[in-house]
Amino acid sequence: MKLANGKPIALGEIGSPPSPEILADQNNWTWFMPWGNLVLWGNGPEAIKELFEYEKVLTKDEVILDKMGNYSIQLQEIKTTH
């Protein structure tokens, strides 16, 4: 966090994705991208489901791209809070 000097932080090419509890404490993290084959590494299916249903996680199906290249966000009702 100190290295970023207040700027947003992206987590790219990580092994195990952060938990909802970790995300709740990291307000400067803008996005994360785990390696596809490592998503379940150290996590069961329920942990991954909980992560992607967390209110601060935006998934691809919630981003709508129109013909002009503009995007909007369509949040789903199933998001949970922690």
Secondary structure, 3 states (H helix, E strand, C coil): CCCCCCCCEEEEEECCCCCHHHHHHCCCEEEEEECHHHCCCCCCHHHHHHHHHECCCCCHHHEEECCCCCEEECCCCCCECC
